[in-house]
Amino acid sequence: MPRITSISRIPQALHAGYGLIAATSGDVVGVDAPVDGAVAHGLAGVGLVRVALMHLQKLHQARLRMEGGLSAAEAVRTFRPPVFYRALPGMVASVGLWPADLLLRALE
């Protein structure tokens, strides 16, 4: 999950993070509620963009580890701090779906 500078923004960023995991893993239905909830509770548009960029960076790191020989699950489990157990299946699915070159393009 993203690094937050304000304690009051942690819940909003976590909600947005779950929405982004849903978006990048192909769970179209699971995107709206977490993102809408984060925005409704005060997460600004720029905050959402920052959370999205950090999420894509994590996916890219994991994908590069996969190219080094790890499985998607192993690559995601190398993150520190670790991915919350409820988010793990979505992160693993996301890493498996996105090739490194497309993640780089998304980060541009």
Phi and psi in degrees as GROMACS dihedral restraints (atoms count N, CA, C in turn):
[ dihedral_restraints ]
;  ai    aj    ak    al  type     phi  dphi    fc
    3     4     5     6     1   -70.3    20    10
    4     5     6     7     1   155.1    20    10
    6     7     8     9     1   -82.9    20    10
    7     8     9    10     1   125.2    20    10
    9    10    11    12     1  -111.9    20    10
   10    11    12    13     1   137.0    20    10
   12    13    14    15     1   -89.9    20    10
   13    14    15    16     1   -16.4    20    10
   15    16    17    18     1  -120.8    20    10
   16    17    18    19     1   125.8    20    10
   18    19    20    21     1   -56.1    20    10
   19    20    21    22     1   -36.2    20    10
   21    22    23    24     1   -67.2    20    10
   22    23    24    25     1   -15.6    20    10
   24    25    26    27     1   -97.5    20    10
   25    26    27    28     1    -4.5    20    10
   27    28    29    30     1   -59.9    20    10
   28    29    30    31     1   -49.8    20    10
   30    31    32    33     1   -60.0    20    10
   31    32    33    34     1   -39.0    20    10
   33    34    35    36     1   -65.4    20    10
   34    35    36    37     1   -42.3    20    10
   36    37    38    39     1   -66.8    20    10
   37    38    39    40     1   -37.1    20    10
   39    40    41    42     1   -64.8    20    10
   40    41    42    43     1   -42.9    20    10
   42    43    44    45     1   -60.2    20    10
   43    44    45    46     1   -46.7    20    10
   45    46    47    48     1   -62.1    20    10
   46    47    48    49     1   -38.8    20    10
   48    49    50    51     1   -59.3    20    10
   49    50    51    52     1   -41.9    20    10
   51    52    53    54     1   -65.1    20    10
   52    53    54    55     1   -36.8    20    10
   54    55    56    57     1   -65.6    20    10
   55    56    57    58     1   -38.0    20    10
   57    58    59    60     1   -71.2    20    10
   58    59    60    61     1   -36.1    20    10
   60    61    62    63     1   -62.0    20    10
   61    62    63    64     1   -43.6    20    10
   63    64    65    66     1   -60.6    20    10
   64    65    66    67     1   -44.3    20    10
   66    67    68    69     1   -63.0    20    10
   67    68    69    70     1   -44.2    20    10
   69    70    71    72     1   -80.4    20    10
   70    71    72    73     1   -13.0    20    10
   72    73    74    75     1   -99.6    20    10
   73    74    75    76     1     1.7    20    10
   75    76    77    78     1    90.0    20    10
   76    77    78    79     1     7.8    20    10
   78    79    80    81     1   -87.4    20    10
   79    80    81    82     1    80.4    20    10
   81    82    83    84     1   -60.1    20    10
   82    83    84    85     1   -38.1    20    10
   84    85    86    87     1   -66.7    20    10
   85    86    87    88     1   -32.5    20    10
   87    88    89    90     1   -83.7    20    10
   88    89    90    91     1     2.4    20    10
   90    91    92    93     1   -81.9    20    10
   91    92    93    94     1   -49.4    20    10
   93    94    95    96     1   -61.9    20    10
   94    95    96    97     1   -50.5    20    10
   96    97    98    99     1   -59.1    20    10
   97    98    99   100     1   -49.2    20    10
   99   100   101   102     1   -65.7    20    10
  100   101   102   103     1   -40.5    20    10
  102   103   104   105     1   -69.0    20    10
  103   104   105   106     1   -44.9    20    10
  105   106   107   108     1   -60.2    20    10
  106   107   108   109     1   -41.1    20    10
  108   109   110   111     1   -63.7    20    10
  109   110   111   112     1   -40.3    20    10
  111   112   113   114     1   -64.3    20    10
  112   113   114   115     1   -43.4    20    10
  114   115   116   117     1   -67.8    20    10
  115   116   117   118     1   -41.0    20    10
  117   118   119   120     1   -63.4    20    10
  118   119   120   121     1   -27.9    20    10
  120   121   122   123     1   -96.1    20    10
  121   122   123   124     1    14.2    20    10
  123   124   125   126     1   110.4    20    10
  124   125   126   127     1     1.2    20    10
  126   127   128   129     1   -74.4    20    10
  127   128   129   130     1   120.3    20    10
  129   130   131   132     1   -75.1    20    10
  130   131   132   133     1   162.5    20    10
  132   133   134   135     1   -56.4    20    10
  133   134   135   136     1   -41.7    20    10
  135   136   137   138     1   -64.5    20    10
  136   137   138   139     1   -34.4    20    10
  138   139   140   141     1   -65.1    20    10
  139   140   141   142     1   -39.6    20    10
  141   142   143   144     1   -64.9    20    10
  142   143   144   145     1   -40.9    20    10
  144   145   146   147     1   -63.4    20    10
  145   146   147   148     1   -41.6    20    10
  147   148   149   150     1   -63.5    20    10
  148   149   150   151     1   -43.1    20    10
  150   151   152   153     1   -62.2    20    10
  151   152   153   154     1   -41.3    20    10
  153   154   155   156     1   -63.5    20    10
  154   155   156   157     1   -43.8    20    10
  156   157   158   159     1   -63.3    20    10
  157   158   159   160     1   -42.6    20    10
  159   160   161   162     1   -64.9    20    10
  160   161   162   163     1   -37.3    20    10
  162   163   164   165     1   -64.3    20    10
  163   164   165   166     1   -45.8    20    10
  165   166   167   168     1   -65.0    20    10
  166   167   168   169     1   -35.6    20    10
  168   169   170   171     1   -63.3    20    10
  169   170   171   172     1   -42.3    20    10
  171   172   173   174     1   -61.8    20    10
  172   173   174   175     1   -44.3    20    10
  174   175   176   177     1   -60.7    20    10
  175   176   177   178     1   -41.5    20    10
  177   178   179   180     1   -63.8    20    10
  178   179   180   181     1   -43.3    20    10
  180   181   182   183     1   -58.5    20    10
  181   182   183   184     1   -45.6    20    10
  183   184   185   186     1   -65.2    20    10
  184   185   186   187     1   -40.0    20    10
  186   187   188   189     1   -64.3    20    10
  187   188   189   190     1   -39.0    20    10
  189   190   191   192     1   -64.8    20    10
  190   191   192   193     1   -36.6    20    10
  192   193   194   195     1   -66.1    20    10
  193   194   195   196     1   -34.8    20    10
  195   196   197   198     1   -63.7    20    10
  196   197   198   199     1   -41.2    20    10
  198   199   200   201     1   -65.9    20    10
  199   200   201   202     1   -19.9    20    10
  201   202   203   204     1   -84.9    20    10
  202   203   204   205     1    -1.2    20    10
  204   205   206   207     1   118.6    20    10
  205   206   207   208     1    -7.1    20    10
  207   208   209   210     1   -82.9    20    10
  208   209   210   211     1   155.3    20    10
  210   211   212   213     1   -77.0    20    10
  211   212   213   214     1   168.1    20    10
  213   214   215   216     1   -59.3    20    10
  214   215   216   217     1   -44.7    20    10
  216   217   218   219     1   -63.6    20    10
  217   218   219   220     1   -42.5    20    10
  219   220   221   222     1   -64.6    20    10
  220   221   222   223     1   -41.1    20    10
  222   223   224   225     1   -63.1    20    10
  223   224   225   226     1   -42.7    20    10
  225   226   227   228     1   -68.5    20    10
  226   227   228   229     1   -34.8    20    10
  228   229   230   231     1   -72.4    20    10
  229   230   231   232     1    -8.8    20    10
  231   232   233   234     1   -82.0    20    10
  232   233   234   235     1   -10.7    20    10
  234   235   236   237     1   -64.7    20    10
  235   236   237   238     1   140.2    20    10
  237   238   239   240     1  -129.1    20    10
  238   239   240   241     1   121.6    20    10
  240   241   242   243     1   -66.1    20    10
  241   242   243   244     1   155.2    20    10
  243   244   245   246     1   -66.7    20    10
  244   245   246   247     1   155.1    20    10
  246   247   248   249     1   -70.0    20    10
  247   248   249   250     1   135.3    20    10
  249   250   251   252     1   -58.5    20    10
  250   251   252   253     1   139.3    20    10
  252   253   254   255     1   -56.6    20    10
  253   254   255   256     1   -32.5    20    10
  255   256   257   258     1   -72.3    20    10
  256   257   258   259     1   -25.3    20    10
  258   259   260   261     1   -89.5    20    10
  259   260   261   262     1   -12.8    20    10
  261   262   263   264     1   -57.7    20    10
  262   263   264   265     1   -48.6    20    10
  264   265   266   267     1   -60.3    20    10
  265   266   267   268     1   -39.9    20    10
  267   268   269   270     1   -67.3    20    10
  268   269   270   271     1   -39.7    20    10
  270   271   272   273     1   -65.2    20    10
  271   272   273   274     1   -43.0    20    10
  273   274   275   276     1   -62.6    20    10
  274   275   276   277     1   -43.2    20    10
  276   277   278   279     1   -62.8    20    10
  277   278   279   280     1   -42.3    20    10
  279   280   281   282     1   -61.5    20    10
  280   281   282   283     1   -45.6    20    10
  282   283   284   285     1   -62.7    20    10
  283   284   285   286     1   -36.7    20    10
  285   286   287   288     1   -70.4    20    10
  286   287   288   289     1   -25.9    20    10
  288   289   290   291     1   -87.2    20    10
  289   290   291   292     1   -31.0    20    10
  291   292   293   294     1  -101.0    20    10
  292   293   294   295     1   115.4    20    10
  294   295   296   297     1   -70.0    20    10
  295   296   297   298     1   154.4    20    10
  297   298   299   300     1   -58.8    20    10
  298   299   300   301     1   -38.6    20    10
  300   301   302   303     1   -66.8    20    10
  301   302   303   304     1   -36.2    20    10
  303   304   305   306     1   -71.1    20    10
  304   305   306   307     1   -34.6    20    10
  306   307   308   309     1   -65.2    20    10
  307   308   309   310     1   -40.1    20    10
  309   310   311   312     1   -62.1    20    10
  310   311   312   313     1   -41.9    20    10
  312   313   314   315     1   -64.4    20    10
  313   314   315   316     1   -38.9    20    10
  315   316   317   318     1   -66.2    20    10
  316   317   318   319     1   -28.5    20    10
  318   319   320   321     1   -82.8    20    10
  319   320   321   322     1   -10.3    20    10
